[in-house]
């Protein structure tokens, strides 16, 4: 039987991300619309998120430089990279690397409204 407890706890697990934002409300709306992240307001006033499967959480931070260079690169798993690219563009993001550059993997890269570069990953059929 599959474990339904979330998040999974364990030594070495990536669990929290702080992302630079220019406008927290715009970033929150983008990730909610494109990836269906759960947005919540913490008691300390920070706007936080949980990813769509409840495994990784984090918050947006003002006053930090966006990750506009491809150094450490975080990939978000999606059902369909092509469809997700359309949603990214329609919600204020930009395509940075099209599908096919990492073949045979199904990936692409985008920048969010703050300019952070992230990757998209689609599990092969």
N, C-alpha and C positions, 0 to 999 in steps of 0.2 A: 504494500500500500504506500502511496506517495505521501510525503510529509507536506501537510498544508499549512504549517506554521511559517509565518513571514515576519520579519526577515530571517533568513538563515543566519545563525551566529556561528562564528568560527575564527580561529587564529589565522590571520593572513587575508581575510576577506576584505575586499574594497567595500566600504560601507557609507562613506560620506564625501560629498563633493561641494566645494565652494566655487561658484562661477561668477566671473566679473559681469556686471551689468551696468548699462548707462541709465536705464529706467527699469526698475524692478517690475513694475506692473506690465510693461511691454514684454519683458522676458518671460514672466509667468504666463501671460496670455499665449505667447508663441509656443512654449513647451506643452501647455495644456491642449491647445488646438492641434498641434502636429503629432504629438506623441502620447496624448491622453495622460500626462503626468498629473498626479493628485497634488493640488496646491493647497497649502494651509498657512494660516497666520499663527505664529507661535506666541506664547504669553510674553516673550521679551520684545515683541513688535516686529521681528524678522519674518519675512515671507519665505517659506520653505517648500520643498517638493519631495515627493516620493515617486520613484519611477513607476511605470504602468504595472509592474508585477510585484511591487512592494519590497524590493530587495535592496535598493540603493536610495538614500535620501541625501538632501543637501539644502543649500540656500544660495540666493544671489547676493552679491556683495558689491556695494558702490565704492568708488575710489580706487579700484584695482584696474590694472591694464588688462584688456581682453587678450586672450591667447590667439593672436592673429597669425602666428607662425606655426608651422607644423613641427612641434617638438614632441612633448607628451601628447598623444592623440587618443581621445576617448571615442569609442564606437558605440552607437546605439543600435540594438537589434530591432529590425522591423520586418513585417510580413512581406512588404514589397518595396524595394528601393525606388523604383520609378514613380510609383504613386506617392511615396513620401516626399520625393523631390518636388513634385507638383504642389503638395501642401506647404512645404518649406517656402517656396517662392511666393505662393499666394498669401503667406502670413508674414512676409517681410524679411525672409532669409535669402541667401544667395548660394548658388551652386559654385563650388570651388574646384571639384574634381568629378568629372562625369563617370557614369557606370562604365566598367570595362578596363580601367587603368590598372587594376589589381587582379586581372583574370588569372586563374579561373574563379577566384573569389568574386562574389557579387557585392560590390561596395561602391560608395561614392563619398564625397566630402562636401560639407556645407559650412557656411558661416551664419550664425544666428544674428538677431537684430543688434546685438552689442559688438559683433565682429569676432566672437569666439569661433574657432574652426573645430568641428567635430566630424566624425565619420559615421556612415550608415553601413550596416551589415545585414545581408539577407542570407538565411540558412539555405543551402542548396536543396533542391527538391529531392 
